[in-house]
Amino acid sequence: FMTDFPVEPTILVARIRQLERQHNSFKKYLLKLKHELEELTEKFNNHVEGESGDRLSATPKLDTQTPEFVNRLSDEEFQVERILLLLGFYADEEKIEKPAISAEEFKQRKNQGQKDFSGLNLAGINLTEEWLDVNFSKANLAQARLSRCLIDSLNLDGANLKGADLSGVTTNHRSRKGYYPATMKEANLENANLNKAQLQCAILAKANLTKATLSEANLWKADLSGANLRGANLTKARLFNTTFGIANLEKANLNQALYNKETLFPPNFDITKTGAYLIAPASSLQKANLVGVILKEINLSGADLQEADLRGASLCGADLRGVDFTKADLRAANFNRADLTGANLTEAKLGGTILLGAKLTGAIMPDGTIHE
């Protein structure tokens, strides 16, 4: 039996001792079981002897003689067992894994120019706020801490990221020449934390995102074709131009997620029953909770936002012509350079609202006056 990599002697010794303990425990269990079986056999035979002769002759006695090899293993047999363990006879049951490299070793290799870390065991590694323009394909990154990392050109295809923390990861690939979006095709992201992750244009086709947290994540133009999002949390996620294809969205939470007419959901998936908001001209958003959303330069002309909550929202440069903001809460919202021509702001709350450079021609103001 040969392993695919060198095994440290200390690890091998520890493994041998572990297997010996398991082996000894199993032997003790067998001996105890043998003694209990002998007692039961004796009781059964005594009961049979008390029956009538006819029944006695018809009922066979159990043999109480136990083969000698069950009573104990000889020293020679025990040594053979040890040799088998040494040679990896039980390797199929529990494979010895290559030790994970430390964060320091990773950074040292990366600084020396290494980009390929594919297939390595990096479980639990802490690379918070690192720039990860590397190849982690098929690597083991279970429980890894990758929060707030820059992920331009990051390759996670087929990687194991179960339970990993990728919250707040960012991308600037569109402004960096020669860089491309992160790719996570067929990656295992079960129970991973991707809260507020910036995953614009990321490729997550056929990824396992079961019960993953994607709340407030930006998935603009992301490819989730065939991904498993069963039980995933997508609350307040930005799904503009996102492709889901035949993704599994069973029991996924899309409450208050934002999508547009270019978002491609799976066939027969009814997005209107999820609590998600369609951000498009003339859309109905009455009483919508849009606190703090970023909708810069968005087109919502003619939309119904009566009694909507837009506190702290950013609608800089947005097309808001003819929008009905009656009784909407617009406090601390930013409408810098927005076009509010003909908008209805009757009884809207404007405390701290930024209207610098906004067009308000013909808009009905909160006090009922019409702006010139």
C-alpha positions as CSV (number, residue, x, y, z in Angstrom):
1,F,0.0,0.0,0.0
2,M,1.5,3.3,-1.0
3,T,0.1,6.8,-0.2
4,D,0.1,9.6,-2.8
5,F,2.3,11.8,-0.5
6,P,4.9,11.4,2.2
7,V,3.5,10.8,5.7
8,E,5.1,12.3,8.7
9,P,6.4,9.6,11.2
10,T,4.6,11.3,14.1
11,I,1.3,11.1,12.2
12,L,1.9,7.5,11.3
13,V,2.8,6.5,14.9
14,A,-0.3,8.3,16.2
15,R,-2.4,6.6,13.5
16,I,-1.0,3.1,14.5
17,R,-1.7,3.7,18.1
18,Q,-5.3,4.8,17.3
19,L,-5.9,1.7,15.3
20,E,-4.4,-0.5,18.0
21,R,-6.8,1.1,20.5
22,Q,-9.7,0.5,18.2
23,H,-8.5,-3.1,17.6
24,N,-8.2,-3.9,21.3
25,S,-11.6,-2.4,22.0
26,F,-13.1,-4.6,19.3
27,K,-11.4,-7.7,20.8
28,K,-12.8,-6.9,24.3
29,Y,-16.3,-6.4,22.8
30,L,-16.1,-9.7,21.0
31,L,-15.0,-11.5,24.2
32,K,-17.8,-9.9,26.2
33,L,-20.3,-10.9,23.5
34,K,-19.0,-14.5,23.5
35,H,-19.4,-14.8,27.3
36,E,-23.0,-13.4,27.1
37,L,-23.8,-15.9,24.3
38,E,-22.4,-18.8,26.4
39,E,-24.6,-17.8,29.3
40,L,-27.7,-17.6,27.1
41,T,-26.9,-20.9,25.5
42,E,-26.5,-22.6,28.9
43,K,-29.9,-21.2,30.1
44,F,-31.5,-22.3,26.9
45,N,-30.1,-25.9,27.1
46,N,-31.2,-26.1,30.8
47,H,-34.7,-25.1,29.8
48,V,-34.8,-27.7,27.1
49,E,-33.7,-30.4,29.5
50,G,-36.7,-29.7,31.7
51,E,-39.2,-30.4,28.9
52,S,-40.8,-33.8,28.0
53,G,-38.7,-36.5,26.3
54,D,-40.5,-36.0,23.0
55,R,-39.8,-32.4,22.9
56,L,-36.3,-32.9,24.1
57,S,-35.6,-35.3,21.3
58,A,-37.0,-32.9,18.7
59,T,-35.1,-29.8,20.0
60,P,-31.4,-29.7,19.2
61,K,-29.0,-28.4,21.9
62,L,-26.8,-25.4,21.1
63,D,-23.2,-26.1,20.9
64,T,-21.4,-24.2,23.8
65,Q,-18.0,-25.0,22.5
66,T,-16.4,-21.8,21.1
67,P,-13.6,-22.2,18.6
68,E,-10.2,-21.4,20.2
69,F,-9.5,-18.5,17.7
70,V,-12.5,-16.6,19.1
71,N,-11.2,-16.8,22.7
72,R,-8.1,-14.9,21.9
73,L,-5.7,-13.9,19.2
74,S,-2.2,-15.4,19.4
75,D,0.8,-13.1,19.6
76,E,1.7,-14.0,16.1
77,E,-1.8,-13.2,14.9
78,F,-1.7,-9.9,16.7
79,Q,1.6,-9.0,15.1
80,V,0.1,-9.8,11.7
81,E,-2.8,-7.4,12.5
82,R,-0.3,-4.7,13.4
83,I,1.6,-5.2,10.1
84,L,-1.7,-5.0,8.2
85,L,-2.5,-1.7,9.9
86,L,0.9,-0.4,9.2
87,L,0.5,-1.2,5.5
88,G,-2.8,0.7,5.4
89,F,-5.1,-2.3,5.4
90,Y,-7.8,-0.1,6.8
91,A,-7.1,2.9,4.6
92,D,-10.4,2.6,2.8
93,E,-12.2,3.3,6.1
94,E,-10.3,6.5,7.1
95,K,-7.8,8.1,4.7
96,I,-4.8,9.9,6.2
97,E,-5.0,13.5,4.9
98,K,-2.1,15.6,4.0
99,P,-1.7,18.3,6.7
100,A,-3.1,21.7,5.9
101,I,-0.5,24.4,5.1
102,S,-0.6,27.4,7.4
103,A,-1.7,30.9,6.3
104,E,2.0,32.1,6.7
105,E,3.2,29.3,4.4
106,F,0.5,30.2,1.8
107,K,1.4,33.9,1.9
108,Q,5.1,33.1,1.5
109,R,4.5,30.9,-1.5
110,K,2.2,33.4,-3.1
111,N,4.7,36.2,-2.6
112,Q,7.3,34.0,-4.3
113,G,5.0,33.9,-7.3
114,Q,3.1,30.7,-6.9
115,K,-0.4,30.9,-8.2
116,D,-1.4,27.2,-8.4
117,F,-2.8,25.9,-5.1
118,S,-5.2,23.4,-6.7
119,G,-6.0,20.3,-4.8
120,L,-4.3,21.3,-1.6
121,N,-5.8,20.8,1.9
122,L,-6.4,24.4,3.2
123,A,-9.2,23.5,5.6
124,G,-9.7,26.2,8.2
125,I,-7.1,28.6,6.8
126,N,-7.4,32.3,7.7
127,L,-6.8,34.5,4.7
128,T,-9.0,37.4,5.7
129,E,-8.6,40.5,3.5
130,E,-6.1,38.9,1.2
131,W,-6.0,39.3,-2.6
132,L,-6.7,35.9,-3.9
133,D,-5.9,35.9,-7.6
134,V,-4.9,32.3,-7.4
135,N,-6.0,28.8,-8.5
136,F,-7.8,27.0,-5.7
137,S,-9.6,24.5,-7.9
138,K,-10.5,21.3,-6.2
139,A,-8.8,22.5,-3.0
140,N,-10.2,21.7,0.4
141,L,-11.2,25.1,2.0
142,A,-13.8,23.8,4.4
143,Q,-14.4,26.3,7.2
144,A,-11.8,28.6,5.7
145,R,-11.9,32.3,6.6
146,L,-11.9,34.3,3.4
147,S,-14.0,37.3,4.5
148,R,-13.3,40.7,2.8
149,C,-10.9,39.2,0.3
150,L,-10.4,40.6,-3.2
151,I,-11.4,37.8,-5.5
152,D,-10.4,39.0,-9.0
153,S,-9.3,36.1,-11.1
154,L,-9.9,33.6,-8.3
155,N,-10.5,30.0,-9.4
156,L,-12.5,27.9,-7.0
157,D,-13.9,25.4,-9.5
158,G,-14.7,22.1,-7.8
159,A,-13.3,23.4,-4.4
160,N,-14.7,22.3,-1.1
161,L,-15.9,25.5,0.7
162,K,-18.4,23.9,3.1
163,G,-19.0,26.2,6.0
164,A,-16.4,28.7,4.7
165,D,-16.7,32.5,5.5
166,L,-16.7,34.6,2.3
167,S,-18.7,37.4,3.7
168,G,-17.9,40.8,2.1
169,V,-15.6,39.5,-0.6
170,T,-15.1,42.1,-3.3
171,T,-14.2,42.4,-7.0
172,N,-12.8,45.1,-9.2
173,H,-12.1,43.0,-12.3
174,R,-13.9,45.4,-14.6
175,S,-11.4,48.1,-13.8
176,R,-8.4,45.9,-13.8
177,K,-7.0,45.0,-17.2
178,G,-6.2,41.3,-17.6
179,Y,-8.4,40.2,-14.7
180,Y,-11.6,38.2,-14.9
181,P,-14.5,37.4,-12.6
182,A,-14.2,34.7,-9.9
183,T,-15.2,31.3,-11.0
184,M,-16.8,28.7,-8.6
185,K,-18.2,26.1,-11.0
186,E,-19.3,22.9,-9.2
187,A,-17.8,24.2,-5.9
188,N,-19.3,23.0,-2.6
189,L,-20.5,26.1,-0.8
190,E,-23.0,24.3,1.5
191,N,-23.6,26.4,4.6
192,A,-21.1,28.9,3.4
193,N,-21.4,32.6,4.5
194,L,-21.5,34.9,1.5
195,N,-23.3,37.8,3.3
196,K,-22.8,41.1,1.4
197,A,-20.4,39.3,-1.0
198,Q,-19.7,41.2,-4.2
199,L,-20.0,38.5,-6.8
200,Q,-20.7,40.6,-10.0
201,C,-20.3,38.4,-13.1
202,A,-19.1,35.4,-10.9
203,I,-19.5,32.0,-12.4
204,L,-21.3,29.6,-10.0
205,A,-22.8,27.2,-12.4
206,K,-23.7,23.8,-10.8
207,A,-22.3,25.0,-7.4
208,N,-23.8,23.5,-4.3
209,L,-25.1,26.5,-2.3
210,T,-27.5,24.5,-0.1
211,K,-28.4,26.5,3.0
212,A,-25.7,29.1,2.1
213,T,-26.1,32.7,3.3
214,L,-26.3,35.2,0.3
215,S,-28.2,37.9,2.1
216,E,-27.4,41.4,0.6
217,A,-25.0,39.8,-1.9
218,N,-24.5,41.4,-5.2
219,L,-25.0,38.8,-8.0
220,W,-25.3,41.2,-10.9
221,K,-24.8,39.2,-14.1
222,A,-23.7,36.2,-12.1
223,D,-24.2,32.7,-13.6
224,L,-26.0,30.3,-11.3
225,S,-27.1,27.9,-14.0
226,G,-27.9,24.5,-12.5
227,A,-26.8,25.6,-9.0
228,N,-28.4,24.0,-5.9
229,L,-29.8,26.8,-3.8
230,R,-32.1,24.7,-1.7
231,G,-32.7,26.5,1.6
232,A,-30.3,29.3,0.7
233,N,-30.8,32.8,2.2
234,L,-31.0,35.4,-0.6
235,T,-32.8,38.1,1.4
236,K,-32.1,41.6,0.0
237,A,-29.7,40.1,-2.6
238,R,-29.2,42.0,-5.8
239,L,-30.2,39.7,-8.7
240,F,-30.1,42.1,-11.6
241,N,-29.4,40.3,-14.9
242,T,-28.6,37.1,-12.9
243,T,-29.0,33.8,-14.7
244,F,-30.4,30.9,-12.7
245,G,-31.2,28.6,-15.6
246,I,-32.4,25.3,-14.1
247,A,-31.1,26.1,-10.6
248,N,-32.9,24.5,-7.6
249,L,-34.5,27.3,-5.5
250,E,-36.6,25.0,-3.4
251,K,-37.2,26.6,0.1
252,A,-34.8,29.5,-0.8
253,N,-35.6,32.8,0.9
254,L,-35.8,35.6,-1.6
255,N,-37.7,38.0,0.6
256,Q,-36.9,41.6,-0.4
257,A,-34.4,40.5,-3.0
258,L,-34.1,42.9,-6.0
259,Y,-34.4,41.7,-9.5
260,N,-35.2,43.1,-13.0
261,K,-36.8,41.9,-16.2
262,E,-33.5,40.6,-17.4
263,T,-33.1,38.2,-14.4
264,L,-33.6,34.6,-15.7
265,F,-35.3,32.4,-13.1
266,P,-35.9,28.6,-13.6
267,P,-38.9,27.6,-15.6
268,N,-42.1,27.4,-13.7
269,F,-40.6,29.3,-10.8
270,D,-43.0,32.0,-9.5
271,I,-40.9,34.9,-8.3
272,T,-44.0,36.9,-7.4
273,K,-44.7,34.6,-4.4
274,T,-41.3,35.1,-2.8
275,G,-41.5,38.6,-1.5
276,A,-38.8,39.8,-4.0
277,Y,-39.1,43.2,-5.6
278,L,-39.2,43.9,-9.3
279,I,-37.1,47.0,-10.0
280,A,-38.4,48.3,-13.3
281,P,-40.4,51.1,-14.9
282,A,-44.0,51.1,-13.7
283,S,-43.4,48.4,-11.1
284,S,-45.6,48.1,-8.0
285,L,-43.6,48.7,-4.9
286,Q,-46.2,49.9,-2.4
287,K,-45.0,49.6,1.2
288,A,-41.7,48.1,0.0
289,N,-38.9,47.9,2.5
290,L,-36.0,49.4,0.6
291,V,-34.0,50.8,3.5
292,G,-30.4,51.5,2.5
293,V,-30.7,50.0,-1.0
294,I,-28.3,51.2,-3.7
295,L,-30.2,52.0,-6.9
296,K,-27.9,54.4,-8.6
297,E,-28.9,55.3,-12.2
298,I,-31.8,52.8,-12.1
299,N,-34.9,53.4,-14.2
300,L,-38.1,53.4,-12.0
301,S,-40.1,55.8,-14.0
302,G,-43.8,55.6,-13.4
303,A,-43.3,53.1,-10.4
304,D,-45.7,53.0,-7.5
305,L,-43.8,53.6,-4.3
306,Q,-46.6,54.7,-2.0
307,E,-45.7,54.3,1.7
308,A,-42.4,52.7,0.7
309,D,-39.5,52.9,3.2
310,L,-36.4,54.3,1.4
311,R,-34.6,55.6,4.4
312,G,-30.9,56.0,3.6
313,A,-31.3,54.7,0.1
314,S,-29.1,55.9,-2.7
315,L,-30.9,56.8,-6.0
316,C,-28.2,59.0,-7.4
317,G,-28.9,59.7,-11.1
318,A,-32.0,57.5,-11.1
319,D,-34.9,58.0,-13.6
320,L,-37.8,58.7,-11.2
321,R,-40.1,60.6,-13.5
322,G,-43.7,60.3,-12.5
323,V,-43.0,58.0,-9.5
324,D,-45.6,58.1,-6.8
325,F,-43.9,58.6,-3.5
326,T,-47.1,59.5,-1.6
327,K,-46.4,59.0,2.2
328,A,-43.1,57.4,1.4
329,D,-40.3,57.6,4.0
330,L,-37.4,59.3,2.1
331,R,-35.4,60.5,5.1
332,A,-31.6,60.6,4.5
333,A,-32.1,59.2,1.0
334,N,-29.8,60.5,-1.7
335,F,-31.4,61.8,-4.8
336,N,-28.4,63.6,-6.1
337,R,-28.8,64.3,-9.9
338,A,-32.0,62.1,-10.0
339,D,-34.8,63.0,-12.4
340,L,-38.0,63.5,-10.3
341,T,-39.9,65.4,-13.0
342,G,-43.6,65.0,-12.3
343,A,-43.1,62.8,-9.2
344,N,-45.7,62.8,-6.5
345,L,-44.1,63.5,-3.1
346,T,-47.4,64.2,-1.2
347,E,-46.9,63.8,2.5
348,A,-43.5,62.1,1.9
349,K,-41.0,62.4,4.7
350,L,-37.9,64.4,3.5
351,G,-35.9,64.9,6.7
352,G,-32.2,65.0,5.7
353,T,-33.0,64.0,2.1
354,I,-30.3,65.0,-0.4
355,L,-31.8,66.6,-3.5
356,L,-28.7,68.3,-4.8
357,G,-28.9,68.6,-8.6
358,A,-32.2,66.8,-8.8
359,K,-34.8,67.7,-11.4
360,L,-38.1,68.5,-9.7
361,T,-40.0,70.2,-12.5
362,G,-43.7,69.6,-12.0
363,A,-43.2,67.5,-8.9
364,I,-45.9,67.6,-6.2
365,M,-44.0,68.5,-3.0
366,P,-45.0,67.2,0.5
367,D,-47.0,70.3,1.3
368,G,-49.1,69.9,-1.9
369,T,-47.3,72.7,-3.9
370,I,-46.1,72.0,-7.4
371,H,-42.4,72.6,-8.0
372,E,-41.7,74.9,-10.9
